[in-house]
Amino acid sequence: MRDRRDRPRNVKQVPCEKCPLRPLPIFREFERSELDFVSTFKRGELFVERGATVLLEGSHSAHLYTVLSGWGFRYKLLPDGRRQILNYLVPGDLIGLQSSLLGVMEHSVEALSAMVLCVFERERLSELYENFPGLAFDVTWIASREEQMLDENLLSVGRRSAVERAAYVLAFLGARVRSLGPEAAGPITIPITQQHIADTLGLSLVHTNRTLKKLADRRLISWRDGACEVRDPDALAAIARWSGLGESRRPLI
């Protein structure tokens, strides 16, 4: 397992006041006092290469992270090395909260592409809860939203057919990209392989390949340069019988 992270930078190359994510309509606005706190809460940025481990199951971390750019995924491993991908991470997502509450990480996080992460001091999380009820609610909302996503994933694995499962995960990822801005309205490129999808769906690679081919034959997806291009997220959602993300604005720490 590769771990090729750089150390967090003490100098903030992206000040919170000029964060490129904050103007996006999907994120709620901060009050001035909240923004001032987050600016001191943030330590710097961490630059992560594709394939690097951000957090490792069973480990402790002194930091929390927010994805500033790039893709990642959360996963668990069985003792024999079989992997189950639990969820995917896009800009604005918070990483490592679970370790704050349970003491150690119950899953691992890997960079799906090159990533830039905002780094926060874990020990100051209690200060956030004590002094900033709005931000405390945001953290609770993030944890609740993650549980809701896992519920939908469990429904897929338990009740959807193979084609419906594949259509759901690609529609879900497409919708998450679209939620970040209107410029994502065209075909959406997601840096995943068929193995990633197989490990998400709980299917063999051969079965996954045959399933994805059915979607590709309908011109709903295509494969290009080692990535999946989602061409029609709405049609994929219809196949999966999925009603969408169902959110207008969400928090950004």
MARLUM-68455 format. One record per residue (C-alpha): residue in one letter; x, y, z negated. Coordinates in steps of 0.1 Angstrom, whole numbers, plus 5000, padded with zeros to 4 digits. Layout:
<sites>
SITE_a_X_Y_Z $
...
</sites>
This chain:
<sites>
SITE_m_5000_5000_5000 $
SITE_r_5015_5032_5011 $
SITE_d_5017_5063_4989 $
SITE_r_5033_5092_5008 $
SITE_r_5019_5122_4990 $
SITE_d_5038_5154_4987 $
SITE_r_5039_5171_4953 $
SITE_p_5012_5198_4946 $
SITE_r_5024_5232_4957 $
SITE_n_5026_5257_4929 $
SITE_v_5020_5285_4954 $
SITE_k_4984_5285_4966 $
SITE_q_4986_5287_5004 $
SITE_v_4948_5289_5005 $
SITE_p_4935_5313_4977 $
SITE_c_4900_5303_4965 $
SITE_e_4888_5338_4975 $
SITE_k_4897_5331_5011 $
SITE_c_4887_5294_5012 $
SITE_p_4875_5286_5047 $
SITE_l_4848_5263_5033 $
SITE_r_4831_5289_5012 $
SITE_p_4814_5308_5040 $
SITE_l_4798_5277_5054 $
SITE_p_4760_5277_5049 $
SITE_i_4760_5242_5033 $
SITE_f_4778_5254_5002 $
SITE_r_4762_5276_4975 $
SITE_e_4778_5309_4966 $
SITE_f_4798_5313_4934 $
SITE_e_4792_5340_4909 $
SITE_r_4823_5362_4904 $
SITE_s_4832_5347_4870 $
SITE_e_4829_5312_4884 $
SITE_l_4852_5320_4913 $
SITE_d_4877_5336_4889 $
SITE_f_4878_5305_4868 $
SITE_v_4881_5281_4898 $
SITE_s_4910_5303_4910 $
SITE_t_4929_5296_4878 $
SITE_f_4916_5260_4876 $
SITE_k_4933_5253_4910 $
SITE_r_4970_5245_4908 $
SITE_g_4978_5243_4945 $
SITE_e_4975_5222_4976 $
SITE_l_4985_5186_4982 $
SITE_f_4994_5175_5017 $
SITE_v_4986_5138_5024 $
SITE_e_4996_5117_5054 $
SITE_r_4972_5093_5071 $
SITE_g_4972_5060_5054 $
SITE_a_4986_5073_5021 $
SITE_t_4970_5064_4988 $
SITE_v_4955_5094_4970 $
SITE_l_4943_5076_4939 $
SITE_l_4948_5039_4929 $
SITE_e_4923_5017_4911 $
SITE_g_4934_5011_4875 $
SITE_s_4956_5042_4873 $
SITE_h_4953_5075_4854 $
SITE_s_4957_5108_4872 $
SITE_a_4963_5143_4857 $
SITE_h_4944_5159_4886 $
SITE_l_4911_5162_4904 $
SITE_y_4910_5170_4941 $
SITE_t_4887_5187_4965 $
SITE_v_4891_5179_5002 $
SITE_l_4900_5211_5020 $
SITE_s_4905_5194_5054 $
SITE_g_4907_5159_5068 $
SITE_w_4890_5125_5061 $
SITE_g_4894_5099_5034 $
SITE_f_4876_5069_5020 $
SITE_r_4869_5052_4986 $
SITE_y_4873_5015_4983 $
SITE_k_4877_4985_4960 $
SITE_l_4898_4953_4966 $
SITE_l_4892_4917_4956 $
SITE_p_4922_4898_4942 $
SITE_d_4927_4881_4976 $
SITE_g_4930_4915_4994 $
SITE_r_4895_4917_5009 $
SITE_r_4884_4953_5009 $
SITE_q_4850_4970_5005 $
SITE_i_4848_5006_5016 $
SITE_l_4823_5024_4993 $
SITE_n_4820_5058_5009 $
SITE_y_4838_5083_5031 $
SITE_l_4852_5118_5021 $
SITE_v_4849_5149_5041 $
SITE_p_4858_5186_5034 $
SITE_g_4841_5199_5003 $
SITE_d_4840_5165_4985 $
SITE_l_4854_5161_4950 $
SITE_i_4878_5132_4943 $
SITE_g_4887_5116_4910 $
SITE_l_4858_5127_4888 $
SITE_q_4852_5091_4877 $
SITE_s_4886_5088_4860 $
SITE_s_4877_5120_4840 $
SITE_l_4847_5102_4824 $
SITE_l_4859_5065_4822 $
SITE_g_4896_5070_4816 $
SITE_v_4910_5051_4846 $
SITE_m_4900_5049_4883 $
SITE_e_4875_5022_4891 $
SITE_h_4883_5025_4928 $
SITE_s_4911_5036_4951 $
SITE_v_4911_5065_4976 $
SITE_e_4930_5064_5009 $
SITE_a_4936_5091_5035 $
SITE_l_4917_5083_5067 $
SITE_s_4935_5111_5085 $
SITE_a_4960_5137_5075 $
SITE_m_4944_5156_5046 $
SITE_v_4949_5188_5026 $
SITE_l_4936_5186_4990 $
SITE_c_4930_5214_4965 $
SITE_v_4945_5202_4932 $
SITE_f_4929_5209_4898 $
SITE_e_4941_5202_4863 $
SITE_r_4920_5175_4848 $
SITE_e_4925_5186_4812 $
SITE_r_4907_5219_4820 $
SITE_l_4875_5201_4830 $
SITE_s_4862_5204_4794 $
SITE_e_4867_5242_4797 $
SITE_l_4845_5242_4827 $
SITE_y_4817_5224_4809 $
SITE_e_4820_5246_4778 $
SITE_n_4820_5280_4795 $
SITE_f_4804_5277_4830 $
SITE_p_4770_5260_4829 $
SITE_g_4765_5266_4866 $
SITE_l_4797_5248_4875 $
SITE_a_4789_5220_4850 $
SITE_f_4756_5215_4868 $
SITE_d_4775_5214_4901 $
SITE_v_4797_5186_4888 $
SITE_t_4767_5166_4876 $
SITE_w_4750_5172_4910 $
SITE_i_4780_5159_4928 $
SITE_a_4780_5127_4906 $
SITE_s_4743_5122_4912 $
SITE_r_4746_5127_4950 $
SITE_e_4774_5101_4951 $
SITE_e_4751_5076_4933 $
SITE_q_4723_5084_4958 $
SITE_m_4747_5077_4987 $
SITE_l_4757_5044_4971 $
SITE_d_4720_5035_4968 $
SITE_e_4715_5039_5005 $
SITE_n_4747_5019_5012 $
SITE_l_4734_4991_4990 $
SITE_l_4701_4991_5009 $
SITE_s_4720_4988_5041 $
SITE_v_4741_4958_5030 $
SITE_g_4711_4941_5014 $
SITE_r_4682_4947_5038 $
SITE_r_4693_4963_5071 $
SITE_s_4703_4941_5101 $
SITE_a_4738_4943_5114 $
SITE_v_4728_4967_5142 $
SITE_e_4709_4988_5117 $
SITE_r_4738_4988_5093 $
SITE_a_4763_5000_5119 $
SITE_a_4738_5026_5132 $
SITE_y_4733_5039_5096 $
SITE_v_4769_5044_5087 $
SITE_l_4777_5062_5119 $
SITE_a_4746_5083_5117 $
SITE_f_4755_5091_5081 $
SITE_l_4790_5102_5090 $
SITE_g_4778_5122_5119 $
SITE_a_4753_5140_5097 $
SITE_r_4779_5148_5072 $
SITE_v_4801_5164_5098 $
SITE_r_4771_5183_5113 $
SITE_s_4763_5197_5078 $
SITE_l_4796_5215_5078 $
SITE_g_4787_5239_5106 $
SITE_p_4768_5244_5138 $
SITE_e_4800_5240_5158 $
SITE_a_4797_5203_5151 $
SITE_a_4765_5200_5172 $
SITE_g_4781_5181_5201 $
SITE_p_4797_5147_5201 $
SITE_i_4814_5140_5168 $
SITE_t_4848_5123_5166 $
SITE_i_4853_5102_5134 $
SITE_p_4889_5088_5128 $
SITE_i_4878_5053_5119 $
SITE_t_4886_5019_5135 $
SITE_q_4863_4989_5138 $
SITE_q_4881_4974_5108 $
SITE_h_4870_5003_5087 $
SITE_i_4834_4998_5098 $
SITE_a_4836_4961_5091 $
SITE_d_4849_4967_5056 $
SITE_t_4820_4992_5051 $
SITE_l_4793_4969_5064 $
SITE_g_4806_4937_5047 $
SITE_l_4808_4919_5081 $
SITE_s_4836_4901_5099 $
SITE_l_4856_4920_5124 $
SITE_v_4843_4898_5152 $
SITE_h_4806_4904_5142 $
SITE_t_4813_4941_5138 $
SITE_n_4828_4943_5173 $
SITE_r_4798_4926_5189 $
SITE_t_4774_4949_5169 $
SITE_l_4792_4981_5179 $
SITE_k_4792_4970_5215 $
SITE_k_4754_4970_5215 $
SITE_l_4755_5006_5204 $
SITE_a_4782_5015_5229 $
SITE_d_4762_4999_5257 $
SITE_r_4733_5022_5249 $
SITE_r_4758_5052_5251 $
SITE_l_4752_5061_5215 $
SITE_i_4789_5058_5206 $
SITE_s_4822_5054_5224 $
SITE_w_4858_5046_5214 $
SITE_r_4885_5070_5223 $
SITE_d_4922_5073_5211 $
SITE_g_4916_5050_5181 $
SITE_a_4886_5069_5169 $
SITE_c_4848_5066_5172 $
SITE_e_4828_5093_5190 $
SITE_v_4793_5096_5178 $
SITE_r_4773_5108_5208 $
SITE_d_4737_5107_5194 $
SITE_p_4734_5107_5156 $
SITE_d_4697_5112_5158 $
SITE_a_4691_5081_5179 $
SITE_l_4714_5061_5155 $
SITE_a_4694_5074_5125 $
SITE_a_4662_5062_5142 $
SITE_i_4676_5027_5148 $
SITE_a_4686_5026_5111 $
SITE_r_4652_5039_5099 $
SITE_w_4671_5066_5080 $
SITE_s_4656_5100_5073 $
SITE_g_4688_5119_5070 $
SITE_l_4708_5136_5042 $
SITE_g_4679_5156_5029 $
SITE_e_4699_5185_5015 $
SITE_s_4701_5221_5023 $
SITE_r_4729_5235_5001 $
SITE_r_4754_5218_4979 $
SITE_p_4781_5227_4954 $
SITE_l_4818_5233_4962 $
SITE_i_4843_5231_4934 $
</sites>
